[in-house]
Amino acid sequence: MRRRRDAKIIATLGPASNSLEKIGELFDSGIDVFRLNFSHGTHADHARTHGYIRQVEAARERPIGILADLQGPKIRVGTFKNKSAELETGQRFVLDMKEDDGDETRVNLPHPEIFAAMQVGSQLLVNDGKIRLKVVEFDDNHAVTEVVVGGTISNNKGVNVPDVLLPISPLTEKDRADLDYALELGVDWVALSFVQRPEDITEMRGLVGQRAAIMAKLEKPTAIKHLKDIVQLADAVMVARGDLGVEMPQEKVPVIQRQIVRHARREGKPVVIATQMLESMISSPVPTRAESSDVATAIYDGSDAVMLSAETAAGDYPVEAATAMNRIIIEVEKDVYYRKSIDASLPAPGDTVADAISSSLHHISNVLPLAATFTYTESGFSSFRAARERPEAPVIGCTPYQETARKLALVWGVHAVLSAEMSNVDEMVANAINITLQEGFGEMGEIIAITAGMPFGRTGTTNMLRLTRLKAL
């Protein structure tokens, strides 16, 4: 099954979609990667869903990526005597370590690490920013705040601290247990929430090793300050616009989104745009015009993938949401200005042999009508670098490893194919011709470009580029 587009689609699975039948329908509608949200469900639930995905993969004979999304730390206030309280703008309100139920004057905040990192003037955003507090004075176990924006505050509402680097790991005990289980299942990507600094990715890498690829969720202003280093260390990044839009002025989010896409493309790392892309389709069979434009903007900017969350996890129209997103992407990619936009934002190649090869591919595709770019890859690196160039010809990522093929399901323009390891150049060329013809990417007489590493079987050695015509063998 060949997709007729380059950008990929991720769908979150949940009560509305985690059956074998529905997962099959979603894949047929255009989903390339399925997200298991470890903020919800049990390990047994995720194991069952994982099994369904692999059944669909076997039936469709196409590699499917699976993304395990870890919950991350959740900072919440305690409970109230009457389950809620009304805060008036301008009043004083205390956050403390006392375990008593709160009222209109105070509430428990059982997070000493926040008090340790506070400063006078720090902002605290409660309930997705609906209530805003400013720290007036504090010590190690309490803070007096001024209510900047009042309203109803209720039990266990979340707290965001946008302008403070919190001295906590992004991995809670729950996350570590979930990570171990996800890796045992054999997921392809793991998304790390609450990333604040490059060291968070390093910590994650020490736990994951090479068992899965790491996606950094960019949802905190402190992560944006360290954007370059985080993108370099992660295997992919996600623009998690929900929390990002809470912790910084919303008008800055579109600008930050484009900044992240540019950094990711420069480093050749996949970038995913997420949150509220087709939000209205939770309860509507069609998206709004604004949502369609939002998805289109992400594609015009050159994103590798766009993600559906509640739309497919808990919505009334999961398949319709997938179908709508698929159609929007196809329509954008047919636009002549899409290709002009992609080419205009092409990053300069790095000073490596692999980048020189990939950059040459881009130029060749502008001179010759290539049917496909064929990359032989073991780790996926060659296909990642080819996709960085956003060539007009599809990228066929040929690998002997199922794990690599599944990882490539997330990458822009890459059609992953499993094939045995090659032992010589003639065998490599013949194999590329056969697969290109079998997969429907070209016809007799058309030209394909082939990249590979010599000697064979050595990871990260892309150093060969060859052009050949499709012919009977």
N, C-alpha and C positions, 0 to 999 in steps of 0.2 A: 504494500500500500504506500503510494507516494503522495506526499503533501504538495499542493500546488502553491506554496508560499514559502517564504524564508523565515520570518519571525515565528516563534513557537508559543504555545499556550500551555499554561499550568492550571490545573483545576484542583481545588481542595475537596476532599471527600468527607462526607458526614452522613447524618441520618437520611438525607434526601437522595443520596447517591452511592452508598457503599455496598451495593449488591452486585453480584456478578453481571446480571443483565444490564444494570444502569452503567456500570463501568465500561462495558462493551459499547453501549450506545454513545457514551461520552467520547471514547477513543475514535469511534467512527465519525463523530461530529467534528473532530479536529484536535482533541486533547493529545499532547505529546508527553507531558509529565504529570504525575498525580502527586498531590501533597497530602501527607498524613500529619494532621495538626495534633501534636502531643499536649496541647492545652486542654484537649477534650478526649474522652474515651479511655478505655483500659488497654493494657498490653494485648490482651486476648482480642479485643476489637481490631487493633491495628494489625495483628498477625493474620486475622481472617481477611481483612481488606487487602493486605499485601498478597495473600494467596490468590485472591480474585484477580488482582492486576496481572500476576504472572500467568494465570490461566488465559486471560485475554491476550497477553503477549504471545503465548504459544499458539493460540488459535489464529491470530492475525499474522503471525510470522514476522513481526516487526518489534525491534527493541523499544521498550517503554521505560522512561525514567521514573524513579520514585524519590521524592523529597520528604525527609523527616524534619519537621519544623519544631524545634524545642521551645518550651514556654518561656524560659528565662525568669528572673526575679520579678515578683509581683509585690509592689509596695502599696499597702492599703491601710486606711485608718481602722480603728476598732468599731465597737458597737455603741449605740445610743440607748438611753433609758426608754425613750418612746420610739425607737427604731430610726428616728431622724431628728433634725433640728433645723431651725431657720436662722441663717446668718445675715445680718444687716451690713450693708456696705459702710465702712468706716469704723466698725466696732473692733474690739480686741478679741482674739480667739487663740486659745492655748492648745498646743500639741505636746503631749507628754508621754512618759513611760508607765504611768499608772494604769492598772488593768481594769479599773472601774468603768462602768458604762458612762458615756459622755452626755453632754447637754449643750445648751446654747453658748456656754463659755469655754468648753474644753472637750477634747477627745483623745483617746489613746493612739499613739503612733509607735508601734513596737519595732522600731528600726533604729537602733543606736548609731548605726553607720551614717544615717542622715544627719543626726545632731552633730556628729563628729566632723562632718564636711560642710556644715552651714556657715553662712556669713550674713552679717546684717545687710538687708536688702535682697537676700535670696528670695526667689519666687517659689511658691508651692502651688501646683495646679491640681485640683481635686475633681474627680468625675469628668475626665476628658476635658479639663479646662473650664468647665462651666462655673466653678468657683475658684477664685484666685486669691491667694494669701501672700503677704509680704512680711518677711521676718524683721521684727523690730529689735528683739533681744533674744539671747539663747544661752544655754549652757549644755552640759553633756547629757541631760535627760529631759529637757523641755525647751520649748520655743514659744515666745509670745509673738503673735502675728497680727497684722492689720488686714482686715477683710477689704480687698480691693474691688472684687466683684462678689456680691452675696448671692444667696439662694438657698435651696434645700440641700442639706448634706445628710446622707443616710448611711446605714451600716455597711462597713467593708468596702467603701468606694476607693478606687485607685488613686494614687498620688504620683504626680510627675514632678521631678525636680530638674528643670531644663538647664539651668546655668551652673550646675554643680557637678564636678567629677566625683561620683560616689565610689568609695574605696571597697567595692565588692566585686566578686567574680560574676560573670554573666551566667555561670553554671551553678544552679542550686543542686541540692542532693537529689531532688526529683529529676532534674535535667540529666544528671550523671547516670541515674538508673535508666532513664528513657534512652539516653544515648547508647548505653551498653546494649539495650534490647534492640534498638533500631539497627545497630551494626550487626548483631546476631541474625536479624532477619535478612540482612543483605541489601539495605537501601543504598541508593547511588549518590545522593546528595544529603547533607545535613545542614539545616539553616540555624545559625546561632543568633539568638535574640539578645537585646540589651548590650550590644557592642558599644564600648566607649573609647577604646584605644587599641593600638596594634597588639599590645601584649595579650589582649583577649583572644585574638586569633592564634597567637603562638601557644597559649594554654590549650585551646581546642585542638590544635594540630598534634600536640603531645598525646592527647587521648585518642584521636582518630587515626593518626598515622596515614597510611595509604588505603585504608579500608573503605573510605568514601571521600567525595569531594566536599569542600566546606564553602557554604554560602554565608556571607556576612550580611545580616539585616541592618540597614542603616536607618535608624529611627530616633537617634539622639543627637543633639547639636554638638556634643563633645566628639562624636564619631566624625562629623563633618570637618571638624578642625584637624583631624588626623586622616583625612580621606585618602590622600596619596599612599600612605604607608599601609593602610588597611586594605586598599584595593590590591596592592602588590602582594600582600601576604595571603589573601583569600583566593579561592578558586573561582568565585563568582560573588556578585553583590545583589542585594535586593533593596529597592527604594520602598521602604515600608512607610507609606505616606500617612497612615493613621496616627501613630504616635509622633511622627515628625511634624505633622500639622498641629498637634497639641502643644508641643514643646517649643515651637518657633512660630512667628507670625505666618498665617496661612499664605499671604501673598508672596512669601519667600520660597514656598515649597516648589512651585514650577521651575523657578530658577535653579534651586538646589538639584532638582530632578535632572535637568539638562547638564549641570555640572558633573553629577555622578556618572551619567551616561558617557560624557566625554572622557572622563578619567578611566572608566572601565574599557572603553574602546581603545584608548591609547595603550593600555596594558594587555589588551587581547583577552580580557576576562568577560564572561557573559554577565549581562545586567538585566535584572527583572524589575518591571514596574508593577506595583501591587497596591491594593486597597481601594475599594469603592469604584472599580472601573465600570461595572455594569450594575451598580447597587440596586437600582429600581427593579431589576429583573428578579429580585428575591420574591416579589409579589406581582410582577407584570411580565407578560410574554414577549414584550418588546422593550428595547432600551430607550432612554431619552436621547434627543439629538445631542445634548451636551455630553452624555456618556460616550456616544459614538465618536464624537470629536476628541474626547480625552484619549480613547484607545488609539485613534488615528494619530494623534500628536506623538504618543509614545513610539509608534512605528516610524513616523517620519524622522524622529530623532535618532533612529538606529538602534533601538533596544533589541536585545536578543529575544526576550519573552515578555508576555503580559500574563497576569494571574487573576483568576477568579477565586473568590473566597467564599463568603456566605451564599453567593449566587448559586454555586453548585453544591455546597455542603448542606445547606438548610433551606434553600429556596424552593419555590413551587415549580420553577421552570429550569432545572439544571441543564438539560440537553439543549433547550432553546437558547440559553445563555452562551453555551459553547458554540452553537451554530452561529449566533449573532457575531461573536468575537471573530470566529473564523472568516465570516463574510467581510467584516470590516477590514481585516488585515489584507485579504486578497484584493479588495478594491483599492486600498492605498498603494499596494505594491504594483498595481497596474498603471498608476499615475506616472507620467514621464517626469514630473517634478520630484517624485520620490527618489528616483535614481539620481537625479541631479543633486538633491539634498544629501544623499548618502555619499556621493563622490566628493562633494564640497567639504564634508566633515571628515574625510579620510585622514587618519593620523599619520605622521611621518614614521617610516619604518625604523626599527631599532638597528643597532650595529651588530647584528648576528647573521650567520649564514641562513638560518631558518627564516628570518624576516626578509632577507634579500630575495630568497626563493618566493616567499608569499607575495612580496611587493611586485616581483616580476610577473606573477600570475595575474595580478590586477591589470598590469599594463598590457599583457598579451591578450587578455579578454577584450580590451578596447580596440585591438588591432585585428584579431581573428574571431570569428563567430564560434567560440568554443561550445560544445554540447555539454561538457561537464568538466569540473576540476576533480581529479581523483587523488585522494591523499591516503597513503599507507601509513598507519599509525598504530602503535602499541599502547601508549599512555593516553592518546587523544591530543597530544601537544600539536602535532602537525595540522590537525583539523581546526584546532583553536586558532592557530596563527593564520590559516587560510581564511577562516571566517572573519577574522579581524579586518581583512581587506575588503569585505563585503563585495566579492566578485559577482558579476552578472550571471555567470554560469553556476549551476548548483554545485555544491561541494559533496562529493561522495566520500564519506569517511570509512575506509576499509580497515578492519581490525580483526585479529584472531581471538579477541577477548570480549565475552559478553558484557562484562562490567564496563569496559570502555565504550562499547556501543550504546549502552543504556545512559551513560553519562553524557554522551554526545547528543542525546535526544533534546537537551536543553539549548543547544548551541545554534545560533542563527545560520540558516542556510544549509546545515549539515544533514545529509541523509546517511545514516549509519548502516553498514552492511558487515555481516560476519563472513570471514573467509580464512582459510588456512594460511599459515605463514609461508612466505615466498623464499625461495632459495637462490634465484638468479634473476637477472633483468628480463630475459625473454619470457620467463614464467610470469613475472610481474606484469608485463605489458599485455600478455594474452589474457590474464585474469581480469585486468582492468577493462579490456575491450568486452569480454564476455559479460561482466557484471553491468557495465553501462548499457549494453543492449538489452539484457534480461530485465533490468529495472526500469526500462523505458525512458532513459535519459537522452538517448541519441539514436540516429539511424546510420546505416552504412554510408561511408564517405565523409561523415562529419569528424571534426577534430576534438580530441580530449587532451587535457594537460594532466600529467602524472607527477606527483611529488613523492619522494621516499627518502629513507636514510640508508646510507651505505657505510659500513657493512650491514647486512640485514640482521634484524633481531636485537639491535642496540637502541634503547630508548633515547629520544631527544637528539637524534643526529640527522635531522632533515637537511640534506645537502645535494639532492638531485632533482632536476626538473626535465621532463621529457614530453614532447608533443608526438602524438600518433593519430592516425586515422582509424576510424572504426571499419573493420573489415571481417570477412568470414575467415575462420581459422581452421 
